[in-house]
Amino acid sequence: MSMVYINIFLAFILSFMGLLIYRSHLMSSLLCLEGMMLSLFVMMAVTILTNHLTLASMTPIILLVFAACEAALGLSLLVMISNTYGTDYVQNLNLLQC
Amino acid sequence: MKVINLFTSSILVTLFMLTLPIMMTNTSMYISKLYPRYVKTTISYAFMISLIPTMMFLHLGQDTMISNWHWITIQTMKLSLSFKFDYFSMIFVPVALFVTWSIMEFSIWYMHSDPYINRFFKYLLLFLITMMILVTANNMFQLFIGWEGVGIMSFLLIGWWYGRTDANTAALQAILYNRIGDVGFIMAMAWFLTNLNTWDLQQIFMTNHENLNIPLIGLLLAATGKSAQFGLHPWLPSAMEGPTPVSALLHSSTMVVAGVFLLIRFHPLMEHNKTLQTITLCLGAITTLFTAICALTQNDIKKIVAFSTSSQLGLMIVTIGINQPYLAFLHICTHAFFKAMLFMCSGSIIHSLNDEQDIRKMGGLFKALPFTTTSLIVGSLALTGMPFLTGFYSKDLIIETANTSYTNAWALLMTLVATSMTAAYSTRIMFFALLGQPRFSPIITINENDPHLINSIKRLLFGSIFAGFLISYNITPTTTPQMTMPHYLKMMALIVTILGFILALELNLMMQSLKFKYPSGLFKFSNMLGYFPTIIHRLMPKTNLLMGQKSASTLLDMTWMEKILPKSISHFQMKSSIAVSNQKGLIKLYFMSFMLTLTLSLLTLSFHG
């Protein structure tokens, strides 16, 4: 595997770790989600351009579209939580009261 | 030929003189205390000058038409300002001016404490001008201008005391009912425009068309609206909310006869159309009977006289229905005198009793108001057709002609019953208002000593007694009256009238000392005006609004657009998500376990061979 791919793959792994491990703000996991989407986009674009897979040139755009939708969804969830609790701390979502 | 010039000059002077006080609006004359007297004098001079062309017309028998100013030519139709001075307008103008003169003088007494009396006189004068435009119009456009003008002035004058809700409602009611009639008028105008290419009366009467049903139905609808025939009648009793001079001028002698006048103007078209004549006859018969029934149990003196007007209008329509337009016109002229006088006497009584209009609270005025009593009795007798008073010359002729013509027997019977009811409610007015012991409050404000009041009623009194004779013997003979008939037919009107008088007197005397029990169904029917206003004014708008609310607002907006898809989806999702999920919200734990699982599986499975 060439260096480029390892680089991008590493970026993806880092964002993924950031998504799963965070302290209090829900916003940070949403940001890492965006980072994941970005790295996927770059990897897809580089692969297609390098290997001249012309018919698949549409797919990065489609990926972007779906990423936008999901970002909106994530943000609306954030807004709902923020409406209820005032902040987006993850501790608030704990339904156990102990 | 100089005679002809004097005719046109004097009639134009008459019409122009009436506009002078209106033009003085912006000067100091309008603000002074002399303005009402000025208006009254102007109208009396206009009356005297208008007698000149009328007498010329009666002497020569020559119609005149003045066509001054060419306004516009729309493709092939020419509209100009043209006046028609024929039999009808030349006799109506002096009569209307005479009655208006008396009413103006009466208003000086009646409205003397009103701060806006100048504006009142201006409105009355504007009304008179538009009425003159209506009767002298030679084309339908000018007639429509006058038609709408009298409608507007009626609105302004009925709602004179605009602080009172009932007055505003009554004015609005008058406008709405008149509007429905105007639709008929416009339909007739449109038909004449598209089929005969003209609005000029001369050209309309010249062309020979077979089927004139459509424009004539339109004109009949217009007459129904303006003259308060059955179906469009509730505005006339409600119009009694206006001051008594307004009731005397507009809603007894002048405006409400505009509808009948329209039908009379178009009589050459109706002569050969038997269908329309039958419809007119039946409509008039229903009106005259229905309103006479309603008048029998009313308690407001002005409302009784208003229903009396409505009944006489029905009689005029009946006369048109038996193809006697000249007799109807004669009845218009004679009716103006005694009906205006009846209203003025009611006004005198009302003011004397400190604005009391309920006849159950009047009484014993026979000795206290002798002049008013006299004129009220003379007016009522003239109304019922007492031989050789004014009403006799027109009303008796109408009944005789109806009896001896080949016509609808039911309509004839209704008319005769209504005639006897005329006598009955006239007796009721006289009995309750004038006879017996006083039923009003003991504080004496009774005073009829004002010269304005006395002179105005005196003039109309002379008119009520002599005008029928004077007019009948000076007009050009038109249709030949029926000379021979069996004696019972000749006496028919008199017999039913006397029957009505006797019955009413007996009933009133008998019932005077009896206790009033619960009213019967017939009484309630008559007192509530046949439930017509109650049903039409409430039920129909409520049905429309309810249907609108149900179909547009509830069905379309609320249900189809809101509830079916958007709200139901969100509702369902929320309910099911609450029911199905049983998580505790420990997000960091869940993410950590996910990562751990992923790492462990990667590590384990990468050492696969």
Interface residues (C-beta under 8 A of the other chain):
Chain A: M17 L19 L20 I21 Y22 L26 S29 V90 L93 N94 L95 L96
Chain B: Q583 K584 G585 L586 I587 K588 F591 M592 F594 M595
